[in-house]
Amino acid sequence: MKARKNLFKALAMILAIAMILTVAGCAGGGSSSTSSAAESSKTTEESTGGETSEDADTTPASAGPDDTTEPYEFSAYYNYAGSVKPWGEDAASKYMNEKFNITLHYSCPDADADAKLNLMISSDDLPEVVICDRNATWLKMINLGVLVDVNTLKYEGNTLDQDLLESTQKLLSVNDGLYGIPNWARKGATGGNMAWMVNRDVYEKLGSPKLETLEDLHDLMVKAKDANLSTPNGQSIYGWLPRQDDNGFYTVSAIYRSYGNPNLVDTYWSQADNTVKLAIFDDNYVEALKLANKWYNEGLFPDTTYTETNDQYVEMLTNGRGTVLYYDFSQDSVNHFNQILEENDGNRYDLLGWELADSPIYPAAEGVDWVYGEEGGTVGWNVNCITTKATNPQRIFDLYSWMLTKEGSIVMMYGPQGMLWDELDENGNPILKTPESKLTSAEKDAAGCWFWSQPAHSDNVDNTKFAVNDQLPEEDRDWTISIQAHVFSPEDSIHPAIAGQKFLTDENTALSLEIDPEEDLGIARQAITDECKMRIPQIILAGSEDEFNKLVDDLKKFAESNSVHEIEEIYTAKRAENIELQGYTAYQAYYDKNA
């Protein structure tokens, strides 16, 4: 906790020194009694990261949504490389423009997003909205007093309080202030991504063996290698193609999960036994590395897994070069890896737990009773922050909070009524005129489908798209959505009845925010991260047991020389705070069973 306090003291010093920053704002011209932007943003010397301060917040809340008679424009900076398009041209943004009489001007950086944002902060040139990660730069803006406390914009009966759990808002709070509307927040566990898949043609050629355990998957990989199979265009077929990365995460996490271990945190950290530690100090993680190394030395997957680009990897998938995949099946909605393979060769990758319905979602290693699914938090991903540059922050809040609602989610996904849909069913879900899978890209672009998903609400999006998909004849249903709805999403997000299904927990929220990246401990943590990124692929690709052991020992020694155990103590303490706020930990016996 010392490191966290030092972070906030350091940021307070920045505030005192940075006299060039002028925090200015004025009340909007609508009927709301909202305080001015400058008054709505609280600045203190110490941040509690969600703990209750001694001085209660006396800032009055809003009297209600603002009048929309007068048009309002604001600019929003998306702190990521990406693309933007004009607001008000497609049907979805045009509808929001007219509903709220509001116009947005989005921008994003060409390169080095954080550098540009920090320059805007130091030069007092922030836009009305900043969309960014919850990181040290976000904390800096809070402590400089340039962000509006969303609590001052809420009013009795506002939809934000209906769509965000109270515990979620507490976890997102700093100094009892809510300095951003979260993106993809949730109240339940829905969706899913990483999955085991099998090449249908290869599987059938090898006799369609049972796939109930991790060992069964390994046997299939070995059989494929020994059979020396090739694709229709003559390319070799690998036993396994784990998802491409440059740090070995997907290779080792696939195996680590099958051993019944809790999910890894921030790529390189373990939470075994309710203690956060660098994963290389977790014996279970090292055992998973050993098995990955064994599979590599058996020739089951290529060393290019850690050097090739994503495009190169997807090309291998679309050419049918993997017998077994551990990959994000939802990418078929983006890069169409499965659709392309089927169109080219009449082949597909079948998913365990779906087409291969007799196989578990995540096959466990022998002797393991339970395999955890993906861990989903309620706080979502990034935040949409209203800055003190906004002349009427209430108007922005009114739009963004509506975008989280079911109505807003429908418009974001399928456009407004009268274009792709005319009627709602008895449960309030749109009845599409044409199945989404059969819409052209031009039709989707004209409707604005999925483009304006910032902010968006995971539950309202997922539950709506699941229902819309299930309305369709089976042959018209979207493959990805069907799997997310019927394989990975549990009926009870607190007590998943099926091993491998997604579940809900906030216990690992914001661990990294406890340490200032610019202080000694933060610099040490970055050094550890960089070393893990370089060494873990080397460990997986080690050519001998001696080399493997030496690389593991060297990584441990490097981490210990960079205060890793002090970092572990801070992370573990923060995790315990989150568990106390949440009221349970997902990693205990009652959670694993249909209790």
N, C-alpha and C positions, 0 to 999 in steps of 0.2 A: 504494500500500500504506500510505502514511502516513495517509490518511483512515481506513482500516480500523483501524489501531492506535489512532488517536485515539478511534474509536468505543468500542473495548473499554476504554480507559483511562477514558473518561467514564462508562461503565457501572460500572466498578469503583469510581469515586468515589461513584456513586449507592449502591452497596452499603455503602460505609463510612459514608455520611451517614444512610442509612435504617435507623437503629437500632430503629425501631419494628417492623421486620419480624422476626418470630421464626420461624426455620426449625425445625420440629418434626416428629417422626414416630416411629413405633415399629414393631417387627417384627410380622409377622402371626402368627396362632396356628396355622398349618399346620405341616406336616412339613418345609417347605423351610428351608434354611440361609441364606436371603436376608438380607442386611444390612438394617438399618433404613433407612427412606426418607431420613432426614437423612444417614446415612453413605453411601448410594448416590449422592448428588448431589455432584458436585465443583464447587468454586468457586475460581476463580483470577483474578488481576488482568488477565491478557491472554488473549485467545482467538486460536487459530491458524487457525480456520476449516477445520480438517481436517488441518493440518500436524502432523507428529510433534513432540511436546514432549520436552524432555530427560529429564523424570522419567517413567518408565514407570508405567502404571496398575497398582497393586498391589491394587486392590479385588477381593476374591474374587467369582467368578461364582456363580450359583445352583447348588444341587445338583440341581435338577430342578423339575418342576411341583409346585404345592402341592396338598395334600390338600383335597378339596372337601366333606368331611363337614359342616363348619359353613357355614351360609349367609353370603354376603358381599354387601354393598351398597356402591355408590359413585355419586358424582354426576359428571356430565360437562357441561362448558360448551362449547357450539358457538358459536364467536365470529363468527357470521354471522346476518343476518336470515333467518328461515326458519320452520319449524314443527317441532314434536315431537309424538310421541304416546306413550301409556303403553307401557312395556316389559312384555312377558309376555302381551299380549292377542292378538296375531296369532301364527300358527303358528311363524314363524321365530324371533322373540324368545322365545317360550315354550320352544322347543326348546333354545336357548342358555341360557336361565334354568335349565332342568332339567339340562342336560349339565354346566354349570359351577357349579350351585347359587349363581348370582350374579344380582343385580338392579341395573339401571342406572336412574338418574334424570337424564334429559337436560334441559337448559334452553338457551335462546338469547335474545338481547337483542331488545327491542322496537325499539330504534333505537340508533345510534352505538355499534356493537359495540366498537371499540377503546377508547372512553372508559370503557365499563363494565369491560373487562378491566383497564385501567390502574388503575381505582379498586379492583378486587379485589386487585391486586398491592400497591398502597400501603397498603391496610387489612388486609393479611394475611388475606384472606378468599377464597382460591382454593379451588375444588373439587378433587376427587381427580384429575380429568382435564380438560385444556384442549385443545380442538381449534382450531388456529389456523394462519395462514400462517407460513412461515419468513421472518420480517421482523425489524425492529429490536426490537419488543416481545418476540418470541421470544428474541432474544439477551439482552435485559434480564433475562428470567426465568432464563436459564441463568446469567448472571453474578451474579445475586442468590442463586443456589443453591437455587431453589425447584422445580427439575425433577429428576426421577430419571434417572440414566444407565441406559438400557435394557441396556447391556452387562452390568450387575451382575445382571440378571434372566435372562440367557441361560445355557443349560446345554448340555452335550455332546449333539449331535444335535438341538438345537432346530430347529423348522421355520422360524423367522425367517431363519436363516442359509441355509436352502435356498431361500427365496423372495426374498431380497434379495441381489443381487450384492455381493461384497466392495467393489468400487469404488463402488457406490451408498452403502454404509454410510460409506465414507470421505468421500464428498462431503457427506453429511449430518452429519458429525461436527464438533464444536466442542470444542477441548481434548482430543481423542481420546475424547470422550464422545458417545454417541448419545442425544440428548435428544428423542426422539419416534419413534413408529412411523409411517412414511409412508403416505399414502393414495394409491391408484392407482399404486404403483410398478410397474415392469415389468422384464423381462429381454429382451424382444423387441419388435419394432415391429408392433403390431396396431391395427386400427380405422382411423378416418378421419372427417373432418367436412366441410370446405369443398369445394365442387364446383361445376362448371359444369352447368347444366340448361337445357333448352329446352322451351318451351310446345309440346306435341304438336300441337294444332290449328293454331296459327299456323305452325309449322314445315312442316306438310303443305300448308297453303294457299300457302306461298311456294315450293313445289316440292321440299322435302326436300333442300336443297343439302348438299354435302359440308362437314364441319366439322373440318378438319385443322389449321388454324392460327388464331392470334389474329385475323388479318386476315379469315378466313372468318367468325368470330363477329361481327366488326364489320360485315361486309357484310350478314349476316342482320339485325342490329339496324337498319341503315339501310333495308333493304327493308321491314321491318315498319313503321318510321316513315312511309316514303313511301306505303305502302299504306293508311295511315290506318285501321287495323283497330280494331274494338271488341269488347268481351266480349258474351256473350249478353244481359246486362242493360244494355247500352248504354254501358259505361264505356270510356274510351280505354285503349289498350294501349301501354306503353312498349317501346322497343327493348331496354333493359337495366334490371334492378333489382338493383344490388349490395346486399349485406346492409346493413341499416340500422345506423348507429352515429352517434356525435356527434363523431368525430375523423378521419373519412376513411380509416381504416385499411383496411377491406375493399375500398374502391374502388381505392386505389392498390396494395395488395398483390396483388390479382388480376392486374394488369398487370405489376407488378414481377416476380412469379413467372414469368410467361410469357416474360420476357426472359432467363430462365435464371439469375437472381440467387439467392444464398443467402437463406434466410428472414430476415425482419426479427426483431429481438430487442426484447422489451418495447415493442412498438408503434412506437417512434420511432427505433430504432437499427439501423444496418446492420452486417453482418459481412463485407462484401466484402473480398477480398484478405487474409483472416485478421486484419483490423484492425477493431475495433469503433469506429464513429464515429456521430455523430448523422446520421440518414439524409439530412437536407437537404444535407449536405456530400458525399453520394455522387452523382456525376453520373448514374448509372443510375437512382437514385430520382427525381431531378429530371426525367429523360426520361419516366419512368412517370407522374409528375404532369402533365407536358405532354400526354401522350396522354389521360389522364383528363379534363383541361381541354378538350381538343379534342372528346372525345365529349360532354361536357356542352354545349358551345356548339353542337354539332350537334343538340341536343335529344333525346339518346338516353336520358337518365335525369333524374329530377326533383331540384330542390334540396332538397326536403323529406326526402331521404335522411338528412340530418344533423340534422333537427329533429323528425321524427315519432317516435312511440313504437313499441316493438316490436309492440304489438298492432295499431297502424295499418298497419305494414308487412305483418304476417301477413294482415291483411284484404285487402290488395292481392294477395297471393299466392293466397289462397283464392278470389278473384274472377277469377283468371287474367289479371292485368293486366301481367305481364311476358313478353316474348318470350324473353329470355335472363336467367337468374339466375346470380349467384355467391353461394351461400348454403350454410348448414350443412344438408345433406340429412338428418342424423340427428335434426333437430328434428321430423321427421315422426312420431317416436315420442313426442314431447312435445306439440306444438301441432297435429299432424295436418294440416299445410298441404296436402299432396298428396292425402291421403285425402278431405279435405273438398272439394277441387276436383273430384275424380273423382265423389264422391257428388252434388255439386250440378249439374255440367255434363257429366259423362262425359268430362272432359278430364284430362290429367296433365302433369306436368313430367318429361321423360325425361332421364336423366343420361348425360353423355358418359362413354364407357367401360363403360356397362352396357346400358341399352336401346339407346343409340346406340353399339353395340359397335365400330363401325369408326372412331370418333373417339377421339383420345387423352384421357386423364383431364384433363390441363391442356394445351390446345393451345398450342404454342410460337409466338412471333413468327417471322416469316420470317428464316432464317439462324441460328436457335438450334437446337442439337442436343439439349439435355438440359434438362428442367424438373424441379426438385426437388419432391418431395412434402412432406407435413407432417413437421416435426421433432419427434420424441418423445424425452423423456428418461427415464432409469431411476428417477429420484428421486421421481417422482410429483408430487402437488399440495401438499397441506398435511400437517400432522403431528398425531398424537394423543399428547399429552404427559402423562405421569404426574407429578403434583406430589408434593411432600414431605408433603402433607396425607393421602396414602393410607396407611392403617394396614397394608395388605398389598398392596404394588405387584405382587408376584408373581402374585396372582390376576388382576389386570387384564391383565398381560402374557400370561398363559396364554390368556385369552379373545381378546385382540386379535391375538395371533400366529396363533391357530387361524383367525380370521376371514379371514386372508390365504391360507389353504390352499385347495386345490381343493374339499375337503369343505365348508369354510366358505363358499366362493364359491357352491356349489350351493344351500346352504340360504338364502343371502342372495338369490339370484335367483329360486328356485322353491319355497322353503319346504322343510320336512323330508319325508322319505319317508312315504308313506301318504296324502298329500293330493292334490297335483297330479301326482305320479309315484309308482310303486311299485318299479320296477326300474331298474338301471343297465345300459348296454350293455357290450360287451366292452372298451371303452376307459374305462369308469368314468363315462360321461355319463348323466344321467337321461333316461328315455324318458317324455315327457310324455303324459298321458292325453288332453289337449286342447291343440292348438297354442296357443302363447302369444298369437298374434295374435287368437285367438278367445275368450280368457278375458275375462270381464267385469271392470270395475274393482272390483266388490265381491269377486269371487273372488281377484283379485290382492291386495287389501287384507287379506283374511282370511288369506292365506298369508304376508303380509309381504313380497311380492315387491319387491325393489329398494330398500326403505326403509332397511334397516340396512346400508348400504354405506359404513360409516365405522368402521374402515378397510376397504379392499378392495384386491385385487391385479389389475391390468389384465390380465396374461397369463392367470391362472386364470379370470377372468371371461370375457374375450373368446374364448379357445380353447374354453371349455365351451359358451358360447352359440352359437358358430359351429357346433360339432358337433351340438348339439341342433337347431338350425335346419335343418341339412342332412339330418337324419333324416326330415324331413317331406316329403310330396309337394310338388312345386314350387308348386302353387297355394296352399298353406298357409304357405309360408315368409314370414318377415318381410322386407319390402323393405330396411329400413335394415341389418339384420344381414347379409343376403346381399351387399349392396354392400360393407360393411366387410370381410367375409371374402374376397370374390372379386375386388374391384377394388383396394382400398387397401392391404390387408395383404400384404407380400411374403413369399415363401417363405424368403428369406434376408434378415434385417433388417440385416445388415452390408453386403451388396452387392445392393441392389434390382435386379432384372433389368428392371423396367419403369419408365420415367420417370413421375413423379407419384405413385409409391407411397410410403407412409410409411417413415421410416427412423429409426434409433436414434442419438442422440448426447447426451452430457451436457456438451458443451463450453461451453454458455451458461448453465450452472446457477449460480444465486446471484450473478450479477454485481452486482445492486443491493445486496446485503448488504455490499459492500465500502465503502459510504459511509453514514455516520450521517446520517439525514434531519434531525436537529436541529442539526447543525453547519453552518458556512457553505456548504461544498460541497454538502451535502445540500439545503439551502434553495435554492441556486442550481439544482440539478438539478430540484427541484420547479417552480421558476419556468420552466425550459426546457420541462418537460413540459406545464405549463399553457398556455404560449405555443404549443407545437406543436398541442395540442388545439384551440385557437382558430383558428390561422392556416392549418393544412393544409386544412380544408374551404374556407376563403376562397380559397386558392390554386387548388383544384380548380374553384371556381365563378367565377374571375376572368373579367371580360368582355372583356379585351384582352391582347395579348402584353405591353404595357408594364406593365399592372397585375400580371400574373403575375410578371414579372421583379422588380418592386419588392417584392412580397410575399415572394418567395423571398429576396431580398437583406436585407430587414428581419429575417426570421427568423434568417438567418445572423448578422447583426450582434448581434441580441439574445442569441443563444446564446454568441457569443464574449465578450460583455460579462458573461456569467455562468459563466466558467471552463469552457466545454464541453470544451476540448481536454485539460484536466487530468482531467476525468471520463473521457474517451475513453482516456487512458493507463492509468487504473486498471482500467477494464473490459477492455481488451486484455490487460493483465498477468494478470488473473484468468482470462480465457479460455485463455491459454497454459498456466496451471497445470492447468486442467481437461483440456486436451488431453494434457498430459504424463501425468496420472493415468489418463486413458482409454486412451491408447496410440495414438490416431489422431484425425484430424479428418475429419468427414463431407464436408467441402468440398474434395476433392482428386480428381485424375483417376481413381485406381483405384476410388474409391467409385462413380463415375458409370456404370461399365460392369459387365457381367456377368463380373467378373474371377475 
